[in-house]
């Protein structure tokens, strides 16, 4: 497992939430998704990235620098594919479940590598579970094209 430390402001603070991202061959999208995590008003957060057998994405993550914002750490792991592994819902679910075993925080959230979160997204979900007492929260989403 590779670990990239984020903002020094958060190194001694235990986060409440981990965001899980599964990605394959989409470094530009992944970079946008990570930027949306850096500006979250919930601080700090941990991130787990599962790379679906892609050396190019690993090189991108090796060169990544996150020195500010809400991210305390990024842990990432490249999982190779076997001869029977194919893209699709079954593969994605298996990778997400693998990542879930690595979470050390009370809460977790999933983020697709081609999506971005609004700055208050994660804090609004935690506020919802805090007020309602429910064990989970799910949010509706706003869909925007790249040109707005």
C-alpha positions, 0 to 999 in steps of 0.5 A, spaced: 500 500 500 502 506 498 501 512 502 501 520 500 500 524 506 496 531 505 496 537 509 500 537 515 495 541 519 491 534 519 496 529 521 495 529 528 487 529 527 483 523 526 478 523 521 471 521 521 470 519 514 474 516 508 472 517 501 473 510 497 475 511 489 476 506 484 479 508 478 482 505 471 486 509 466 482 516 467 488 520 471 485 527 468 478 525 471 481 522 478 485 529 479 478 533 478 475 528 483 481 529 488 481 537 487 473 536 489 475 533 496 481 538 497 476 543 498 471 539 502 468 543 509 469 537 513 476 536 515 480 532 515 478 526 511 482 520 508 482 517 501 483 510 499 484 509 491 483 502 488 487 502 481 484 497 477 490 494 474 493 500 470 500 502 470 499 509 467 494 511 473 500 508 478 505 513 475 500 519 476 499 517 483 506 516 484 507 524 482 501 526 486 502 532 491 497 534 496 499 539 501 493 543 503 486 542 503 481 537 507 485 531 505 489 528 511 492 522 507 491 518 500 492 510 501 492 507 494 493 500 491 494 497 484 490 491 484 492 486 478 486 483 474 486 475 473 484 472 466 477 472 468 476 479 471 473 483 466 470 491 467 463 491 469 458 491 476 461 485 479 468 487 478 467 494 481 463 491 487 469 487 488 474 492 488 469 497 492 468 491 498 476 490 498 477 498 499 472 498 505 476 493 509 481 498 509 477 503 512 479 505 519 474 511 520 467 510 522 464 513 516 465 512 509 463 515 502 464 512 495 466 517 489 466 515 482 473 517 479 469 521 474 465 525 479 466 531 483 463 533 490 460 540 492 464 543 498 459 541 503 457 534 500 460 530 506 459 535 511 451 535 509 451 527 509 454 527 516 449 532 519 444 528 516 446 522 520 447 526 526 440 529 526 436 523 524 440 518 528 440 513 522 446 509 520 447 511 513 445 517 509 445 517 501 444 524 497 441 526 491 446 529 486 446 535 481 448 533 474 453 538 470 456 537 464 463 540 463 461 546 460 456 548 466 
